Amino acid sequence: MKEAAGEANMTVITIVLIAIVLAVGTIIVRQMMSNTNNSSACSACGGVWRNGGCYAGDTGTTTINYDACKSNNINS
């Protein structure tokens, strides 16, 4: 009986660990997909994606409003 209880506990621990890894992986993949989408939308508008923002040219001083390109990029 003790062996069965131990195996059941290990099964529960394994399922919980798999769920945790899956949740963390999902968060990381979603963030990467969002960053890639923002970067490509910025590039489509002629900007450069750097440090979480869309900038005109390589100077990195003027931000670009890339919302129109972002919505077009999602639909394609």
N, CA, C and O atoms as a CHARMM CRD file, in Angstrom:
* protein
*
  304
    1    1 MET  N      0.81800  -1.18200   0.00000 PROA 1      0.00000
    2    1 MET  CA     0.00000   0.00000   0.00000 PROA 1      0.00000
    3    1 MET  C      0.86600   1.25000   0.00000 PROA 1      0.00000
    4    1 MET  O      0.52600   2.24600  -0.63900 PROA 1      0.00000
    5    2 LYS  N      1.99600   1.19900   0.72400 PROA 2      0.00000
    6    2 LYS  CA     2.86200   2.37200   0.76800 PROA 2      0.00000
    7    2 LYS  C      3.47100   2.65900  -0.60500 PROA 2      0.00000
    8    2 LYS  O      3.64700   3.81800  -0.98300 PROA 2      0.00000
    9    3 GLU  N      3.79000   1.59600  -1.34700 PROA 3      0.00000
   10    3 GLU  CA     4.35900   1.79800  -2.67900 PROA 3      0.00000
   11    3 GLU  C      3.36200   2.48700  -3.59700 PROA 3      0.00000
   12    3 GLU  O      3.73900   3.36600  -4.37300 PROA 3      0.00000
   13    4 ALA  N      2.10800   2.10200  -3.52000 PROA 4      0.00000
   14    4 ALA  CA     1.07100   2.70500  -4.36600 PROA 4      0.00000
   15    4 ALA  C      0.88400   4.18000  -4.02500 PROA 4      0.00000
   16    4 ALA  O      0.70200   5.00900  -4.91600 PROA 4      0.00000
   17    5 ALA  N      0.92800   4.49600  -2.76300 PROA 5      0.00000
   18    5 ALA  CA     0.79300   5.90200  -2.35800 PROA 5      0.00000
   19    5 ALA  C      1.99100   6.71300  -2.82700 PROA 5      0.00000
   20    5 ALA  O      1.84300   7.86100  -3.24700 PROA 5      0.00000
   21    6 GLY  N      3.16300   6.12400  -2.75700 PROA 6      0.00000
   22    6 GLY  CA     4.37000   6.82300  -3.22600 PROA 6      0.00000
   23    6 GLY  C      4.33100   7.06300  -4.72000 PROA 6      0.00000
   24    6 GLY  O      4.72100   8.13300  -5.18800 PROA 6      0.00000
   25    7 GLU  N      3.86200   6.07400  -5.47700 PROA 7      0.00000
   26    7 GLU  CA     3.75800   6.24700  -6.92900 PROA 7      0.00000
   27    7 GLU  C      2.70900   7.30100  -7.27200 PROA 7      0.00000
   28    7 GLU  O      2.89100   8.07900  -8.20800 PROA 7      0.00000
   29    8 ALA  N      1.62600   7.32700  -6.52500 PROA 8      0.00000
   30    8 ALA  CA     0.59100   8.34300  -6.76400 PROA 8      0.00000
   31    8 ALA  C      1.13700   9.73900  -6.48700 PROA 8      0.00000
   32    8 ALA  O      0.85800  10.67600  -7.23500 PROA 8      0.00000
   33    9 ASN  N      1.91200   9.87800  -5.42200 PROA 9      0.00000
   34    9 ASN  CA     2.50800  11.17600  -5.11000 PROA 9      0.00000
   35    9 ASN  C      3.47400  11.60900  -6.20800 PROA 9      0.00000
   36    9 ASN  O      3.48700  12.77900  -6.59300 PROA 9      0.00000
   37   10 MET  N      4.27700  10.68900  -6.71200 PROA 10     0.00000
   38   10 MET  CA     5.22100  11.03000  -7.78000 PROA 10     0.00000
   39   10 MET  C      4.48100  11.41600  -9.05800 PROA 10     0.00000
   40   10 MET  O      4.92100  12.29900  -9.79500 PROA 10     0.00000
   41   11 THR  N      3.36200  10.75300  -9.31500 PROA 11     0.00000
   42   11 THR  CA     2.56200  11.10100 -10.49700 PROA 11     0.00000
   43   11 THR  C      2.01600  12.51500 -10.36500 PROA 11     0.00000
   44   11 THR  O      2.05300  13.28200 -11.32600 PROA 11     0.00000
   45   12 VAL  N      1.51800  12.86500  -9.20600 PROA 12     0.00000
   46   12 VAL  CA     0.98000  14.21600  -8.97500 PROA 12     0.00000
   47   12 VAL  C      2.09400  15.24100  -9.11100 PROA 12     0.00000
   48   12 VAL  O      1.90000  16.28300  -9.73700 PROA 12     0.00000
   49   13 ILE  N      3.24400  14.96700  -8.54100 PROA 13     0.00000
   50   13 ILE  CA     4.37800  15.89700  -8.64000 PROA 13     0.00000
   51   13 ILE  C      4.79800  16.06700 -10.09100 PROA 13     0.00000
   52   13 ILE  O      5.07700  17.18400 -10.52800 PROA 13     0.00000
   53   14 THR  N      4.84400  14.97900 -10.83900 PROA 14     0.00000
   54   14 THR  CA     5.21700  15.05100 -12.25000 PROA 14     0.00000
   55   14 THR  C      4.21600  15.88400 -13.03700 PROA 14     0.00000
   56   14 THR  O      4.61800  16.70700 -13.86000 PROA 14     0.00000
   57   15 ILE  N      2.93600  15.69200 -12.80700 PROA 15     0.00000
   58   15 ILE  CA     1.90800  16.45400 -13.51600 PROA 15     0.00000
   59   15 ILE  C      2.00200  17.93500 -13.17000 PROA 15     0.00000
   60   15 ILE  O      1.86000  18.78200 -14.05100 PROA 15     0.00000
   61   16 VAL  N      2.23400  18.25400 -11.92000 PROA 16     0.00000
   62   16 VAL  CA     2.37100  19.65600 -11.50500 PROA 16     0.00000
   63   16 VAL  C      3.59500  20.28400 -12.15300 PROA 16     0.00000
   64   16 VAL  O      3.52400  21.41700 -12.63100 PROA 16     0.00000
   65   17 LEU  N      4.71900  19.57000 -12.17900 PROA 17     0.00000
   66   17 LEU  CA     5.92900  20.11300 -12.80900 PROA 17     0.00000
   67   17 LEU  C      5.74100  20.31600 -14.30600 PROA 17     0.00000
   68   17 LEU  O      6.20700  21.31400 -14.85600 PROA 17     0.00000
   69   18 ILE  N      5.07300  19.39400 -14.96500 PROA 18     0.00000
   70   18 ILE  CA     4.79800  19.55800 -16.39700 PROA 18     0.00000
   71   18 ILE  C      3.91600  20.78600 -16.62000 PROA 18     0.00000
   72   18 ILE  O      4.15100  21.54900 -17.55800 PROA 18     0.00000
   73   19 ALA  N      2.92300  20.98500 -15.78800 PROA 19     0.00000
   74   19 ALA  CA     2.04200  22.15400 -15.91900 PROA 19     0.00000
   75   19 ALA  C      2.80700  23.45500 -15.71700 PROA 19     0.00000
   76   19 ALA  O      2.56800  24.43400 -16.42400 PROA 19     0.00000
   77   20 ILE  N      3.72400  23.47000 -14.75600 PROA 20     0.00000
   78   20 ILE  CA     4.52500  24.67600 -14.51000 PROA 20     0.00000
   79   20 ILE  C      5.41900  24.97900 -15.70700 PROA 20     0.00000
   80   20 ILE  O      5.49700  26.12500 -16.15200 PROA 20     0.00000
   81   21 VAL  N      6.09000  23.96200 -16.22800 PROA 21     0.00000
   82   21 VAL  CA     6.96200  24.16200 -17.39000 PROA 21     0.00000
   83   21 VAL  C      6.15100  24.63200 -18.58500 PROA 21     0.00000
   84   21 VAL  O      6.58900  25.51600 -19.32100 PROA 21     0.00000
   85   22 LEU  N      4.97900  24.05400 -18.78500 PROA 22     0.00000
   86   22 LEU  CA     4.11100  24.45700 -19.89000 PROA 22     0.00000
   87   22 LEU  C      3.66400  25.91100 -19.74400 PROA 22     0.00000
   88   22 LEU  O      3.64900  26.65400 -20.72600 PROA 22     0.00000
   89   23 ALA  N      3.30500  26.32000 -18.54100 PROA 23     0.00000
   90   23 ALA  CA     2.86000  27.69800 -18.30800 PROA 23     0.00000
   91   23 ALA  C      3.99400  28.69000 -18.56900 PROA 23     0.00000
   92   23 ALA  O      3.79300  29.70600 -19.23300 PROA 23     0.00000
   93   24 VAL  N      5.16900  28.39700 -18.05200 PROA 24     0.00000
   94   24 VAL  CA     6.31500  29.29400 -18.26100 PROA 24     0.00000
   95   24 VAL  C      6.67900  29.34100 -19.73800 PROA 24     0.00000
   96   24 VAL  O      6.95600  30.41200 -20.27800 PROA 24     0.00000
   97   25 GLY  N      6.67800  28.19500 -20.38600 PROA 25     0.00000
   98   25 GLY  CA     6.98100  28.15500 -21.82100 PROA 25     0.00000
   99   25 GLY  C      5.98400  28.95100 -22.63600 PROA 25     0.00000
  100   25 GLY  O      6.36800  29.64500 -23.57800 PROA 25     0.00000
  101   26 THR  N      4.71000  28.86400 -22.28900 PROA 26     0.00000
  102   26 THR  CA     3.68100  29.61400 -23.00300 PROA 26     0.00000
  103   26 THR  C      3.89900  31.11500 -22.85400 PROA 26     0.00000
  104   26 THR  O      3.76900  31.86200 -23.82400 PROA 26     0.00000
  105   27 ILE  N      4.22400  31.55000 -21.66700 PROA 27     0.00000
  106   27 ILE  CA     4.46800  32.97700 -21.43200 PROA 27     0.00000
  107   27 ILE  C      5.65900  33.45400 -22.25600 PROA 27     0.00000
  108   27 ILE  O      5.59700  34.51000 -22.88500 PROA 27     0.00000
  109   28 ILE  N      6.72500  32.69100 -22.25600 PROA 28     0.00000
  110   28 ILE  CA     7.93300  33.08300 -22.99200 PROA 28     0.00000
  111   28 ILE  C      7.66200  33.12300 -24.49200 PROA 28     0.00000
  112   28 ILE  O      8.06500  34.07100 -25.16500 PROA 28     0.00000
  113   29 VAL  N      6.98100  32.10400 -25.02600 PROA 29     0.00000
  114   29 VAL  CA     6.70400  32.05800 -26.46500 PROA 29     0.00000
  115   29 VAL  C      5.77700  33.19500 -26.87300 PROA 29     0.00000
  116   29 VAL  O      5.98300  33.80900 -27.92000 PROA 29     0.00000
  117   30 ARG  N      4.76400  33.48500 -26.07100 PROA 30     0.00000
  118   30 ARG  CA     3.86700  34.60900 -26.40500 PROA 30     0.00000
  119   30 ARG  C      4.61700  35.93500 -26.43100 PROA 30     0.00000
  120   30 ARG  O      4.38600  36.76300 -27.31300 PROA 30     0.00000
  121   31 GLN  N      5.51000  36.14000 -25.47000 PROA 31     0.00000
  122   31 GLN  CA     6.28900  37.37900 -25.43100 PROA 31     0.00000
  123   31 GLN  C      7.19100  37.48400 -26.65800 PROA 31     0.00000
  124   31 GLN  O      7.32000  38.55600 -27.24900 PROA 31     0.00000
  125   32 MET  N      7.81400  36.37100 -27.03700 PROA 32     0.00000
  126   32 MET  CA     8.67800  36.38200 -28.21300 PROA 32     0.00000
  127   32 MET  C      7.87500  36.66100 -29.47500 PROA 32     0.00000
  128   32 MET  O      8.33000  37.40800 -30.34100 PROA 32     0.00000
  129   33 MET  N      6.68900  36.07600 -29.59200 PROA 33     0.00000
  130   33 MET  CA     5.84700  36.31900 -30.76600 PROA 33     0.00000
  131   33 MET  C      5.39100  37.77800 -30.82700 PROA 33     0.00000
  132   33 MET  O      5.33500  38.36900 -31.90600 PROA 33     0.00000
  133   34 SER  N      5.07100  38.34600 -29.68600 PROA 34     0.00000
  134   34 SER  CA     4.66500  39.74600 -29.64100 PROA 34     0.00000
  135   34 SER  C      5.80900  40.66200 -30.05200 PROA 34     0.00000
  136   34 SER  O      5.61100  41.59600 -30.82900 PROA 34     0.00000
  137   35 ASN  N      7.00200  40.39900 -29.53400 PROA 35     0.00000
  138   35 ASN  CA     8.16900  41.21200 -29.89700 PROA 35     0.00000
  139   35 ASN  C      8.48300  41.09400 -31.38300 PROA 35     0.00000
  140   35 ASN  O      8.83100  42.08500 -32.02500 PROA 35     0.00000
  141   36 THR  N      8.36300  39.88600 -31.93300 PROA 36     0.00000
  142   36 THR  CA     8.62500  39.69300 -33.35600 PROA 36     0.00000
  143   36 THR  C      7.60400  40.43700 -34.19500 PROA 36     0.00000
  144   36 THR  O      7.96200  41.04600 -35.20300 PROA 36     0.00000
  145   37 ASN  N      6.33800  40.39900 -33.79900 PROA 37     0.00000
  146   37 ASN  CA     5.29600  41.11400 -34.52500 PROA 37     0.00000
  147   37 ASN  C      5.52900  42.62300 -34.47900 PROA 37     0.00000
  148   37 ASN  O      5.40500  43.30500 -35.49600 PROA 37     0.00000
  149   38 ASN  N      5.86300  43.13600 -33.31000 PROA 38     0.00000
  150   38 ASN  CA     6.13200  44.57500 -33.18200 PROA 38     0.00000
  151   38 ASN  C      7.33900  44.98300 -34.01400 PROA 38     0.00000
  152   38 ASN  O      7.32300  46.02700 -34.66600 PROA 38     0.00000
  153   39 SER  N      8.37200  44.17300 -33.99400 PROA 39     0.00000
  154   39 SER  CA     9.58100  44.48300 -34.75700 PROA 39     0.00000
  155   39 SER  C      9.31200  44.49200 -36.25300 PROA 39     0.00000
  156   39 SER  O      9.77900  45.38300 -36.96200 PROA 39     0.00000
  157   40 SER  N      8.56000  43.50500 -36.74100 PROA 40     0.00000
  158   40 SER  CA     8.28400  43.46400 -38.17700 PROA 40     0.00000
  159   40 SER  C      7.34600  44.59100 -38.59100 PROA 40     0.00000
  160   40 SER  O      7.48300  45.13000 -39.68900 PROA 40     0.00000
  161   41 ALA  N      6.39500  44.95700 -37.73400 PROA 41     0.00000
  162   41 ALA  CA     5.50600  46.07700 -38.05200 PROA 41     0.00000
  163   41 ALA  C      6.29100  47.38000 -38.09500 PROA 41     0.00000
  164   41 ALA  O      6.05100  48.22900 -38.95300 PROA 41     0.00000
  165   42 CYS  N      7.22000  47.53300 -37.17500 PROA 42     0.00000
  166   42 CYS  CA     8.06300  48.72800 -37.16100 PROA 42     0.00000
  167   42 CYS  C      8.90600  48.80500 -38.44200 PROA 42     0.00000
  168   42 CYS  O      9.03500  49.86400 -39.05600 PROA 42     0.00000
  169   43 SER  N      9.47100  47.66600 -38.82400 PROA 43     0.00000
  170   43 SER  CA    10.28000  47.62500 -40.04700 PROA 43     0.00000
  171   43 SER  C      9.42800  47.93000 -41.27100 PROA 43     0.00000
  172   43 SER  O      9.89100  48.59400 -42.19900 PROA 43     0.00000
  173   44 ALA  N      8.17100  47.44400 -41.28300 PROA 44     0.00000
  174   44 ALA  CA     7.27500  47.70300 -42.40500 PROA 44     0.00000
  175   44 ALA  C      6.96900  49.19200 -42.53400 PROA 44     0.00000
  176   44 ALA  O      6.68700  49.67600 -43.63100 PROA 44     0.00000
  177   45 CYS  N      7.02400  49.91400 -41.42700 PROA 45     0.00000
  178   45 CYS  CA     6.78600  51.36300 -41.45800 PROA 45     0.00000
  179   45 CYS  C      8.07300  52.14700 -41.68600 PROA 45     0.00000
  180   45 CYS  O      8.06200  53.37800 -41.67300 PROA 45     0.00000
  181   46 GLY  N      9.17200  51.44600 -41.89300 PROA 46     0.00000
  182   46 GLY  CA    10.43100  52.12200 -42.17100 PROA 46     0.00000
  183   46 GLY  C     11.23000  52.47700 -40.94200 PROA 46     0.00000
  184   46 GLY  O     12.15700  53.28200 -41.01900 PROA 46     0.00000
  185   47 GLY  N     10.89300  51.89900 -39.81700 PROA 47     0.00000
  186   47 GLY  CA    11.59500  52.21100 -38.58200 PROA 47     0.00000
  187   47 GLY  C     12.55900  51.11100 -38.16700 PROA 47     0.00000
  188   47 GLY  O     12.73600  50.10600 -38.85600 PROA 47     0.00000
  189   48 VAL  N     13.17300  51.34100 -37.01400 PROA 48     0.00000
  190   48 VAL  CA    14.10300  50.38300 -36.43000 PROA 48     0.00000
  191   48 VAL  C     13.58900  50.05300 -35.03100 PROA 48     0.00000
  192   48 VAL  O     13.37900  50.95700 -34.22300 PROA 48     0.00000
  193   49 TRP  N     13.38600  48.77000 -34.73600 PROA 49     0.00000
  194   49 TRP  CA    12.90800  48.33800 -33.42400 PROA 49     0.00000
  195   49 TRP  C     14.09800  48.20100 -32.49100 PROA 49     0.00000
  196   49 TRP  O     15.00000  47.39900 -32.73700 PROA 49     0.00000
  197   50 ARG  N     14.09900  48.98800 -31.41800 PROA 50     0.00000
  198   50 ARG  CA    15.20900  48.94000 -30.47100 PROA 50     0.00000
  199   50 ARG  C     14.70100  49.23800 -29.06900 PROA 50     0.00000
  200   50 ARG  O     13.96200  50.20200 -28.86700 PROA 50     0.00000
  201   51 ASN  N     15.08700  48.42800 -28.11200 PROA 51     0.00000
  202   51 ASN  CA    14.74200  48.62600 -26.69600 PROA 51     0.00000
  203   51 ASN  C     13.24300  48.79900 -26.47100 PROA 51     0.00000
  204   51 ASN  O     12.82400  49.62200 -25.65700 PROA 51     0.00000
  205   52 GLY  N     12.43700  48.02200 -27.19000 PROA 52     0.00000
  206   52 GLY  CA    10.99600  48.06300 -26.98700 PROA 52     0.00000
  207   52 GLY  C     10.29400  49.23800 -27.63000 PROA 52     0.00000
  208   52 GLY  O      9.14600  49.52700 -27.29200 PROA 52     0.00000
  209   53 GLY  N     10.95400  49.91900 -28.54600 PROA 53     0.00000
  210   53 GLY  CA    10.33600  51.06000 -29.22100 PROA 53     0.00000
  211   53 GLY  C     10.69100  51.10800 -30.68600 PROA 53     0.00000
  212   53 GLY  O     11.69700  50.54000 -31.11300 PROA 53     0.00000
  213   54 CYS  N      9.85900  51.79100 -31.45800 PROA 54     0.00000
  214   54 CYS  CA    10.06800  51.93300 -32.89400 PROA 54     0.00000
  215   54 CYS  C     10.62800  53.32600 -33.16700 PROA 54     0.00000
  216   54 CYS  O      9.98700  54.33000 -32.85900 PROA 54     0.00000
  217   55 TYR  N     11.81400  53.38000 -33.74000 PROA 55     0.00000
  218   55 TYR  CA    12.51100  54.64400 -33.96300 PROA 55     0.00000
  219   55 TYR  C     12.77200  54.86100 -35.44800 PROA 55     0.00000
  220   55 TYR  O     12.94700  53.91500 -36.21600 PROA 55     0.00000
  221   56 ALA  N     12.79400  56.13600 -35.83100 PROA 56     0.00000
  222   56 ALA  CA    13.11100  56.49600 -37.20900 PROA 56     0.00000
  223   56 ALA  C     14.61700  56.48600 -37.39000 PROA 56     0.00000
  224   56 ALA  O     15.33900  57.16600 -36.66100 PROA 56     0.00000
  225   57 GLY  N     15.08900  55.72100 -38.35300 PROA 57     0.00000
  226   57 GLY  CA    16.51800  55.67600 -38.64400 PROA 57     0.00000
  227   57 GLY  C     17.32300  55.02300 -37.54300 PROA 57     0.00000
  228   57 GLY  O     16.77100  54.38600 -36.64600 PROA 57     0.00000
  229   58 ASP  N     18.62300  55.18600 -37.61700 PROA 58     0.00000
  230   58 ASP  CA    19.52900  54.55800 -36.65600 PROA 58     0.00000
  231   58 ASP  C     19.85000  55.45400 -35.46700 PROA 58     0.00000
  232   58 ASP  O     20.55100  55.03000 -34.54800 PROA 58     0.00000
  233   59 THR  N     19.35000  56.68000 -35.47100 PROA 59     0.00000
  234   59 THR  CA    19.69500  57.59300 -34.37500 PROA 59     0.00000
  235   59 THR  C     19.02200  57.19400 -33.07400 PROA 59     0.00000
  236   59 THR  O     19.58100  57.39200 -31.99500 PROA 59     0.00000
  237   60 GLY  N     17.81500  56.62900 -33.17400 PROA 60     0.00000
  238   60 GLY  CA    17.10300  56.18800 -31.97900 PROA 60     0.00000
  239   60 GLY  C     16.54600  57.31500 -31.13900 PROA 60     0.00000
  240   60 GLY  O     16.36200  57.15500 -29.93200 PROA 60     0.00000
  241   61 THR  N     16.27200  58.47000 -31.76500 PROA 61     0.00000
  242   61 THR  CA    15.75400  59.59700 -30.99300 PROA 61     0.00000
  243   61 THR  C     14.29800  59.91000 -31.31000 PROA 61     0.00000
  244   61 THR  O     13.57600  60.38300 -30.43200 PROA 61     0.00000
  245   62 THR  N     13.84600  59.66500 -32.52600 PROA 62     0.00000
  246   62 THR  CA    12.48000  59.98200 -32.92600 PROA 62     0.00000
  247   62 THR  C     11.66200  58.70400 -32.98800 PROA 62     0.00000
  248   62 THR  O     12.01100  57.77300 -33.71300 PROA 62     0.00000
  249   63 THR  N     10.58500  58.66000 -32.23600 PROA 63     0.00000
  250   63 THR  CA     9.74100  57.46800 -32.25900 PROA 63     0.00000
  251   63 THR  C      8.75200  57.53700 -33.40800 PROA 63     0.00000
  252   63 THR  O      8.37000  58.62000 -33.85300 PROA 63     0.00000
  253   64 ILE  N      8.34500  56.37200 -33.88100 PROA 64     0.00000
  254   64 ILE  CA     7.39600  56.25900 -34.98300 PROA 64     0.00000
  255   64 ILE  C      6.11800  55.64000 -34.44300 PROA 64     0.00000
  256   64 ILE  O      6.16100  54.69200 -33.65900 PROA 64     0.00000
  257   65 ASN  N      4.97200  56.18300 -34.86800 PROA 65     0.00000
  258   65 ASN  CA     3.69500  55.56100 -34.54200 PROA 65     0.00000
  259   65 ASN  C      3.44300  54.49100 -35.59500 PROA 65     0.00000
  260   65 ASN  O      3.11700  54.80800 -36.73900 PROA 65     0.00000
  261   66 TYR  N      3.59100  53.24200 -35.21900 PROA 66     0.00000
  262   66 TYR  CA     3.49600  52.13800 -36.16400 PROA 66     0.00000
  263   66 TYR  C      2.22400  51.32000 -35.98000 PROA 66     0.00000
  264   66 TYR  O      2.17600  50.15700 -36.38000 PROA 66     0.00000
  265   67 ASP  N      1.19300  51.91100 -35.38000 PROA 67     0.00000
  266   67 ASP  CA    -0.05300  51.17800 -35.12700 PROA 67     0.00000
  267   67 ASP  C     -0.72600  50.71500 -36.42000 PROA 67     0.00000
  268   67 ASP  O     -1.24500  49.60000 -36.47900 PROA 67     0.00000
  269   68 ALA  N     -0.72200  51.55700 -37.45400 PROA 68     0.00000
  270   68 ALA  CA    -1.35300  51.16800 -38.71900 PROA 68     0.00000
  271   68 ALA  C     -0.61200  49.99000 -39.33800 PROA 68     0.00000
  272   68 ALA  O     -1.24600  49.06000 -39.83700 PROA 68     0.00000
  273   69 CYS  N      0.69200  50.01100 -39.31400 PROA 69     0.00000
  274   69 CYS  CA     1.47700  48.90300 -39.85500 PROA 69     0.00000
  275   69 CYS  C      1.30100  47.65300 -38.99400 PROA 69     0.00000
  276   69 CYS  O      1.32300  46.53300 -39.50400 PROA 69     0.00000
  277   70 LYS  N      1.12900  47.84700 -37.70600 PROA 70     0.00000
  278   70 LYS  CA     0.95300  46.71800 -36.78200 PROA 70     0.00000
  279   70 LYS  C     -0.35700  46.00300 -37.09300 PROA 70     0.00000
  280   70 LYS  O     -0.38200  44.77300 -37.13300 PROA 70     0.00000
  281   71 SER  N     -1.44500  46.73800 -37.31300 PROA 71     0.00000
  282   71 SER  CA    -2.72000  46.09200 -37.60100 PROA 71     0.00000
  283   71 SER  C     -2.68700  45.42400 -38.96900 PROA 71     0.00000
  284   71 SER  O     -3.30100  44.37100 -39.14300 PROA 71     0.00000
  285   72 ASN  N     -1.99300  45.99900 -39.94100 PROA 72     0.00000
  286   72 ASN  CA    -1.86000  45.38300 -41.25500 PROA 72     0.00000
  287   72 ASN  C     -1.01100  44.11000 -41.16400 PROA 72     0.00000
  288   72 ASN  O     -1.28000  43.13100 -41.86100 PROA 72     0.00000
  289   73 ASN  N     -0.00600  44.12400 -40.32000 PROA 73     0.00000
  290   73 ASN  CA     0.88800  42.99400 -40.18000 PROA 73     0.00000
  291   73 ASN  C      0.19200  41.80900 -39.52000 PROA 73     0.00000
  292   73 ASN  O      0.48200  40.66300 -39.86300 PROA 73     0.00000
  293   74 ILE  N     -0.71200  42.05600 -38.58900 PROA 74     0.00000
  294   74 ILE  CA    -1.43000  40.98800 -37.90600 PROA 74     0.00000
  295   74 ILE  C     -2.35800  40.27800 -38.88200 PROA 74     0.00000
  296   74 ILE  O     -2.49900  39.05600 -38.82900 PROA 74     0.00000
  297   75 ASN  N     -2.99400  41.03900 -39.77400 PROA 75     0.00000
  298   75 ASN  CA    -3.96100  40.44800 -40.69100 PROA 75     0.00000
  299   75 ASN  C     -3.31700  39.68300 -41.83800 PROA 75     0.00000
  300   75 ASN  O     -3.98400  38.87600 -42.48600 PROA 75     0.00000
  301   76 SER  N     -2.04000  39.91800 -42.10300 PROA 76     0.00000
  302   76 SER  CA    -1.42000  39.22400 -43.24100 PROA 76     0.00000
  303   76 SER  C     -0.78000  37.93400 -42.84400 PROA 76     0.00000
  304   76 SER  O     -0.21800  37.23800 -43.69000 PROA 76     0.00000
